[in-house]
């Protein structure tokens, strides 16, 4: 069965999620207190309704407890975000993802029932910072507070060497989990695999280890 989603708050972040889920063919209930925003998503989401998500009666009438995954993407109104999250938890929603404004907001959300808390601005800032550090850092994804995954374009120090030669796991505590070569992807590559000029390495590890890996093997001098 196809999963059902609800997105509460149709600003830039919530609207983007709504569009992406809808484009993937998912059933999406779009909710906002602003009529103009709801009208904007009437032709995009499966259903779009004007509603106050801090009103428990309204949430019950919308059948929100039957939704598989609710994303709370309310903008600057932290109180509304917290109240909505609390009510979703009390109504028994299976999975709740919430956008946090700051670390304090995140702590409260985690205590009152949010299954997953995201910081889109902070996380994007980290990704951009890693891209700025080196042209060879293609992408950066935070897995937890301490671990991440990076996509690395093979630098001069890596080219024509094997994974054994580079000894990344022993030297830096990171693991190369895949190599992308054109349209091919080598998952769990062999230790004898030679790194080619345009290869992209997917590396996983602790942030401190990845940082050492980047400084020593990835970042190239101008």
QUITAKA-V251898 format. One record per backbone hydrogen bond with DSSP energy under -1.0 kcal/mol. NH is the residue of the N-H (numbers start at 1). CO is the residue of the C=O. If there is no record, write none. Layout:
nh: (NH | NH)
co: (CO | CO)
This chain:
nh: (5 | 6 | 7 | 8 | 9 | 15 | 16 | 17 | 18 | 19 | 20 | 21 | 22 | 23 | 24 | 25 | 26 | 27 | 29 | 30 | 31 | 32 | 38 | 39 | 40 | 41 | 45 | 47 | 49 | 51 | 55 | 59 | 60 | 61 | 62 | 63 | 64 | 66 | 67 | 69 | 70 | 71 | 72 | 73 | 78 | 81 | 82 | 83 | 84 | 85 | 86 | 87 | 88 | 89 | 90 | 91 | 92 | 93 | 97 | 98 | 99 | 100 | 106 | 107 | 108 | 109 | 110 | 111 | 112 | 114 | 115 | 116 | 118 | 123 | 124 | 125 | 126 | 127 | 128 | 129 | 130 | 131 | 132 | 133 | 134 | 137 | 138 | 139 | 141 | 143 | 144 | 148 | 149 | 150 | 151 | 152 | 153 | 154 | 158 | 159 | 160 | 161 | 163 | 164 | 166 | 167 | 171 | 172 | 173 | 174 | 175 | 177 | 178 | 179 | 180 | 181 | 184 | 186 | 188 | 193 | 195 | 199 | 200 | 201 | 202 | 203 | 204 | 205 | 207 | 210 | 211 | 212 | 213 | 214 | 215 | 216 | 217 | 218 | 219)
co: (27 | 69 | 29 | 71 | 31 | 11 | 12 | 13 | 14 | 15 | 16 | 17 | 18 | 19 | 20 | 22 | 21 | 3 | 5 | 47 | 7 | 49 | 34 | 35 | 36 | 37 | 41 | 28 | 30 | 32 | 52 | 55 | 56 | 57 | 58 | 60 | 59 | 63 | 64 | 4 | 95 | 6 | 97 | 8 | 76 | 77 | 78 | 79 | 80 | 81 | 82 | 83 | 84 | 85 | 86 | 87 | 89 | 88 | 70 | 116 | 72 | 118 | 102 | 103 | 104 | 105 | 106 | 107 | 108 | 109 | 96 | 96 | 98 | 119 | 120 | 121 | 122 | 123 | 124 | 125 | 126 | 127 | 128 | 129 | 130 | 134 | 151 | 151 | 149 | 147 | 147 | 205 | 141 | 203 | 139 | 201 | 136 | 199 | 155 | 155 | 195 | 158 | 193 | 191 | 162 | 163 | 167 | 168 | 169 | 168 | 204 | 202 | 202 | 186 | 200 | 184 | 181 | 179 | 177 | 190 | 161 | 196 | 180 | 152 | 178 | 150 | 175 | 148 | 146 | 206 | 207 | 208 | 209 | 210 | 211 | 212 | 213 | 214 | 214)
